[in-house]
Amino acid sequence: MNVVDQPMSVKAGFSSTPIIIGFVGFLTLVDLFAVQAILPTLATRFQTSPAAIGLAANASTLGMAVAGLAMAFLGGRINRRTGVLASLALLSVPTMLLSTVADLATFSALRVVQGLFMAAAFSLTMAYLAERCTAAQSATALAAYVTGAVASNLIGRLISATLVGSLGVPANFIFFAALNLAGAALVWFSFKSASPASNLAGDARSPLAVMSGHLKNSCLLASFAIGFLILFAFIGAFTYVNFVLAREPIALSPMSLGFVYFVFLPSMVTTPLAGSIAARYGARMSFFASLGFAILGLPLLLSTSLALVLAGLVIVGVGTFFAQATATGFVGRAAKSDRLAASGMYLASYYLGGLAGAAVLGAVFEKAGWPATVAGVGIALAAAGAFAATLKRTTAEPKRS
């Protein structure tokens, strides 16, 4: 039997099925991009510009960058189950407060806090799976978790658009706070108590020494840059396209905007394949293919036809999700030591790229319009491809027998 076909038998008390792991991934990140489906409504609610609300909505990525880096160096001391449970329970607090917020500054601050708790739960769940799974279980569990996270992009936006269209903005955030508590309850019943494994807690060097060592690794530096540029492009495309779809000539209603994000369905199928594709053909080729594929979809985003725009979004989504999954796996191979810290540095770079994309491409959108914004997305994706070309073949290519 091939290892990917083996059932997830118990290792050291691991009992969660792939379905449960997928649901945990979904409930951990469902808040992250759900608000993007209601950006035009929020812009009206706060009487602000597309760029300002886009930056505010994506402020969560700042919190995720900070927490991702902190968890990489401090997470080794935290009980995994307790940490994930507490993070998801506490996530419900800023989410609930968003239902009452009346100004953009407070909205932005609460989104940052959401990001802190989401990234903490994400990082600790990754450590939990690494420590509790066998090698055979790990591939299945991580694929399930990634699939759940991708599903959150679709279903979260669909839920948000539907609730705002029918019940209003406050009801939307109250419902998402309930989802956060549901995630905590699921962890309570499905995760077993797990103190950090000593061999994954990092080495005895100071955090600065660990970071310095990773920053001297050219392959890791390239992967950090690739991650930054991937989310920079993704945020630019999927944040500001909402305003294009909401205005003439397409003019979708707030509820209809939610249904647009069925464009992520193909990504739920293709993203879990990234690991096996990269293992067979190498990370360089996987990056070239996925980033090039995403670029092919950009001209379609300039169409006035809804069908063509949706086709373009499908292509961009498949390409960027696949590239991100490739990068996540590559970091673990490129790091010569302290992989948890390397992963945290990658996540910090990745989410900072999202914040930069919201700010830079938001300004481009307001000053130069949608075509210039799409061009900016293309430049970012091409630059990511250029960094992929610098990867050492000995690290980025699969081993041949």
N, C-alpha and C positions, 0 to 999 in steps of 0.2 A: 504493500500500500504506500502510495506517495505521501509524504509528510503533510501536504496541504489537504489531504483527504482524511487524515486521522481525526477521530473525535477528540474533543477537548477533555481528556481524562484528567483526573485531579492531580495536581502537584502541590505539595505543601499546603493543602487546604483550599486550593483554588477551585471555586465551584460555579462561577458565573458562566452562563452560556453566551455564545456570540450574540444572540438576540438581545440579551440584557446589556451586554457591553455596548451594542449599537445604540440602545435607548439612552444609556448614560452619556454617550458622546453627543447624541441629539439634545438632551436636556441640559448639558453643560454649555453648549454654544448657541442655543436657539435664540438667545437675546442679541447676539452679536450683529447680525445683518438684517434682522426682522424689520427694524425701523426704516430701512432703505425703501421698502415698498410704500411707505406713507410720507416720504419726504415733502412732496408738494403740500400735503395737508399740514404738516408740521411747520413748513415755511409760512403758510397763511396764519396758523395759530400764533406763532411768535412774531409775525410781521417782519420777516427777515429775508435775506437773499438766498438763492440756491447755494452759493459757495459757503455762506455762514452756517446754514443748517446742515450742509454736507459735512463740514468740519466738525460741528457739534455732535452729529450722530456718530461719526467715526472716532470721536475722542476716546471711545472704549479701547481702541488699539493702543493708545498711550499707556493706559492702565495695564493692558496685556503685556506690553513690552517690558514695563517695570517689573511686574510680577513674574514674568517668565524668567527674567534674569535673576531675580531674588530667589525663586524656587530652585534654580540650578545650583546655587551655592549654599542655601539654607535648608532646602527641602529634605536633605539627608537626615535631618534631626526630627522630622515630623512623622508621626504615625500616619500611614497612607489613608486608611479608612476614615480615621477621625478628621484628617485634613480635608479630604474630598467632601465628606458629609458636612463639615462646618462651612466650607466655602460655598457650597450650593445653598445651604440654609441661609447664610448671610447675604447671598446674592439676591434673595427675595426682597431684602430691605430697600436698597436703592431702586429696584425695579418697581416696588409698590409706591415709593415716593415720586417716581416719574409721573404717576397718575394725577398728582396734585401740583406739579411744578408750573410756575407762571412766567418764568423768564429764561432766556436762552443760556445765561451763565450758569444757573443752577442745573439746568438740563445737561449741559456739557460736563459739569463736575460729577453728576450722578452717573453719567456714562463712563467716566474714567473709573469710578469706584466699581461699576459693573465689570469692567475689564479686568481689574485687579482680582476679583473673585473668580471670574471665568478662567483666567490663565492659571491661577493657583489650583483649581480643580482639575484642569486639563493636565498640567505638569505632574501632579501627584497621581493621577490615574495612569499616566504613561509609566511612572515609576512602579506603581502597584502591579501593572500587567507584566513589566519586565522582570519583576522579582518573584511573581507567583506562577508564571507560565513556564512550561517546558518550551523548547525550541519549536516544536510542532504547534503547540497552542499559541505561541506568540504571534506567528504570522496570521493565524485565523482571528485572534483577538484584536490585533491592530487593524486589520482590514475591516472588521466589524465596527470598530470605533471610528475609523476614518469615514466609513460609509454613513454612519449616524451623523457625523459632523457635516458631511456634504448634504445629507437630507435636511439638516436644520436650515441650510441656506434656502431651500425650496419651501419647506412646510412652514418655517417661521415667517417668511414674507407673506405666504398665502394666508396664514392665520391673522397676521397683523392687518393686512389690507381688508380682509373680510370683517373683522371686528370693528375697525375704525369706520368702514363704510356703513355698518349697520347699527353699532352701539356707541361709537365715539372713541376719542383718544383715551380718556381715563379707563374705560372698561378694558381696553387693549392691554394696558400695563398691569392692571389688576390680574388679568388672566395669565400673563407671563410670569408674574410673581408666584401664582399658584403652580405653574410649571416648574419653577425653580424649587419649590418645596417638594413637588413630586419627584424631582431628581434626587433630592436629599433622602426622601423616603426609600427610593429604589436602592440607593447605596446602603442605607441602613439594613435592608433585608438581604441584599445580595453580596456585599463585600464582607470578607472576613477581616478581623483585626490584623493589621500588618505593620509592624515596626519596620523602619528602613533597614535594608540589608547592608551590612558593613562594607561589603565590596562595591556597593554602588553609591556610597555616600561621598565619594570624591577622595582625593589624596590629602596629605598633610600640608600641602603648600597653601599659602594665603590665596584668597580669591583673586587678588591682583596678579599674583604670579601665574595662576592658572589661566587667567584672561590673556596675559602677556604671551604665554606659550602658544595659545590658540591663535592669537593674532599674527604670530610668526609663521603659521601654516598657510601657505599660499592657496591650497585647495579649500581650506575652511574659509579664508577671506573671500574667495570667489563665490562660494556657496552662500555666504552671508549677503553678498551683493546681489546674487540672483534672487534670493528670497525677498530682499527689499524691493527689487524691481517688479517681481511678480505681483505682490500685493499692491504696489503703487499703481500698476496697470489695471488690476482687477477692480480696485476701488474707484479709479477714475471712470472706467467703463460702466460699472453697474450702479454707481451712485447717481451720476448725472444723466444717464439715459432715462431715468424716471421723469425728469423734467421735459425731455424731448417727447416721450410717449404721452405725457399729460397735456401737451399743448397741441394746437393745430399743426399739421393736418390730421394727425392720428387721434389726439384728444381722448385718451382713455379715462374712465372714471377711476376714483380711488380703489374701488373693489376690483375692477378689471385689471389694475396694475398688479395685483397679487397673482392673478392667473398667468401673467407674463412669465413668472419664475418657474413654471414647469420646464423652462429651458434648462434647468439643472438636472432634470431626470437622466439624460444620457450620461452626465458626469458621475452619477451614482453607480453606473455600470462600469465606466472606463477607469475611474480613479483607483479602485482596488487592484487594477491590473498593473499599475505603475511599478511596483516592486519586482514582479516577475519579468517585466519587459526590460527594466534597467539591469537586472541580473543576467539576462540573456544577451542584450546588445550593448550594454554599458550606459553609464549615466550621461556621457557626452551626447551619444546618439539619441537618448531619450529626451534630453533637453532640446536638442536641435529640432526633433520631430514635433514635440509638444508646443514649443514656442513658435515655430514656423506655422503650425496648424492654427494657433490662436491669431497670428497676424493675418492669415487668409480670411478670417471672419470680419476684420475691421472695415473693409469697404462696404459691406452690407449694412453696417450700422448707420451709414449716411443716407440710406434710402428713405423715401417717404411711404413705402409700403410696410405695413406692420409685419407681414409674413417674412419679408426679407430681413427686417431688423431682428426678428425673433431667431431666424436662422443664423444670423451673425452672432447673436448672444449665445446660442448653443455652441458654436464653434469656439468662441472666446472662452466660455466656461469650461469646456472639455480640455482645451489646451492649457489653461492656467492651473486648473486643479491637478491635472496630470503632472505638470512641471513642479508644482509645489510638493506633491507626494514624492516625486523623484528626489527633490532636494532634501526632504526630511530624511529619507533613507540614506542618501549620500553622506550627510553630515556624520552619521554614526560610523561610516567606513573611513572617512577622511580624518577623523579625530584620532590622534595617536595615544591619547590618555584622557581620562575624565570626560567621558562622552556625555554625561548628564549636563555638565557645564557647557560643553560645546552646543548641545541641543538648546539650552537656555539662551545662549548668545544668538543662535540662529533665529529662535522665536522672537527675541527682542528686535533683531534687525528686520525680520519679516513684518512685524506689526508696526514698527516705526515707518516702514515703507508705506503701509496703508494710511497712516496719518499724513505723511508727506504727499501721497497721491490725492487725498481729499483736499489738502490745502492748495497745492500747486495747480492741479488740474481743475479745481474749483475756480481759482482765479482766472485760468485760461478760458474756462467755459463762460464766465461772465464777460470777459473783455474781448474775446475773439470768437466765441461761439462753439457749437458742437463739432464741426469739422476739425478745428484746431485741437480740440480736446482729444478726438480720436487719433489725430496725428501724434499727440503727446503719448498716448497709450502705445502706439506703434513704436515710437522711439524707445520707450522703456523696455518693451519686449525684445527689440533688436539688441539693445544694450545688454540685456540678460543673456541673450545668445552669444554675444561677444565674450562675456565673462565665462560662459560654458566652454568656449573654445580654448580658454587658457588652462583648463583642468589637465592635470598630468594623466597621461594614458594609463600609467601603472596603477593609479588610484581610481580613475573614472571608468576604466574598461573592465569587463568581466574576466575572471581567470579562466584560461583555457587548459584543458587537460592534455 
